[in-house]
Amino acid sequence: MVNAIAIVPALIVAIAGVAILVLGRGRGRVFSSGRFGGVLCWLGLLAAVATLALARPGPPPEPPARLPLSAVTLDSLATGTAWMALLLGAMCAALTRVGSSRRVAGRHAVVLLSLGSVLLACVANDFVLLVIGVSGSALAICAGQFFEAETADERYAASQSFVLNAFGAVCLVSGALLLSALAGTTNLAELHALPVHAGAVGDHLAARGSRALPLAGEIGSVLLLAGLGIPLLAAPFQLAAAEIFEGATPWSLGLMGVLPRCAALVAVIRVFVEGMPRYLSSAQTALTAVALVTLLIGGSLAYWQTSLRRLIAFVVMVQAGLILLALAAACSEAARPDAVRWIDAQIPGGAGAAWLLFGVDSLALLGLAAIVSGLERSGDRVDDLEELTRRLRGDRSLAAATMLLLLSLAGVPPLPGFWTRVAVLRSVVSVSFHPENDFLPHQNTGYVLFALLMVAAWLAVAAPCLILASRLFASQTPMEAAQTRAVRASGALHRGGLGFGVVVAALVVALGFVPNLGLHLAARVTFRKPGDTVLAAEKAQPVKKHRRARASEE
């Protein structure tokens, strides 16, 4: 049973992207100017929105009925992440208008192709679709970045990004093949239904799910984590993130930090948090280890940066560490649901906190990319922090917008980045916490220390952002004022891009005053009903039956 309408939005935007690439080769003025590509891009986005609004999940079967097996899914996580991806994709499409007009059509095509892969990853319930979605979203941006590169640094960064994401695709394919060969299926629903302990399973899973998963299953999980950690910008799988960001153009900077990471986020939740029950403890350990390495590297290197792009790379890397630590807490919540009875449709757990953190920071990142792109309209690269502050001091509103976006990425209150990090901190501190008992005696002491490390990395990232924000409002020298007036008079600045960044900054500030709205939305997106938990199939097999089966075998 396949709900075909779930993949229609992905097909629509992907077909629109291919059409823009094909028609963009025409010699007419309409095609070469990029206007037709822009119209087709927005028509594709609107058609995808309409299709997703019409998509509805089918009614669940009765308990005695056979579990539905489909390559796609339309649960709350799929639909909620798809809506977020469409919003971010629309913002990326608006960001492509800032810059050279002769490249707008190609940029629109890259956005649509990458967005189509993200939408496919959101609804994927099979390893095949999941690998295509995650790898396609990253490789499409790499290809666009490579063909638009002009300088040697940009070509080197594009080549490096392509090689690393291709290696990530190989890791994904290898891990998926290994786990699928051991479990006998590529369907994630069947993998979710595998019993916690090796033993007999009933009905349609008897032939496929009865195989025990040995140590090779752990190796496959590590390969999957490596393949997903590269687009997620998590160390040690993406140590070259700073070099790639440093050689990227502003529009590709925004795309790399948003679209592939959205696909990787939903894939990590599907595979590790909602994955096979017997691997939840291993997934929690692996996610925790990668998160700690990412926080240590990103937090320690962010403070010393003088390049804006490198600073953004390490800020995003610290954000990836926070997300993985929250997902490690979500693994604990899935393994011990009785210890987190406070999680419901109004209060998010670890998965909800990670989802909300990514969404809020993506808005701030795209707004900051739009401001940088508007400043570089004249062709002069603006990457040095001193140069950036000198260019922004002449415009108080623009300087304030840049400061707010940076502080939101750093998690400074009362901006929304602060509330999302507090939600992550709560999920990490609550690992193995029983609400009916006292506070500290029933917590995992190790995760209390991990929470302190998270706060230290949080402060290490906030420090350079606060220093940069204080410099933005320093008084201009007479020479700097003259240079600013000359740039404005020449029309080198792209006012649309700067205005886009200011609007996003205002939206971010508004979200900071209604934190409960985002928390409730994240809770509804990631909350799983009791009948949908990953342990439902195991509960259908009573413990006594397992013991009787073992006795009969003996």
Helices and strands as residue ranges (DSSP letters): G 4-7, H 8-23, H 29-32, H 35-54, H 76-95, G 101-103, H 104-123, H 127-148, H 152-183, H 188-192, G 203-205, H 215-232, H 241-246, H 250-256, H 259-268, I 269-273, G 277-279, H 280-302, H 308-335, G 337-340, H 350-375, H 385-392, H 396-410, H 416-429, G 440-442, H 445-472, H 478-490, H 495-512, H 515-526, G 530-532, H 536-539, H 543-553
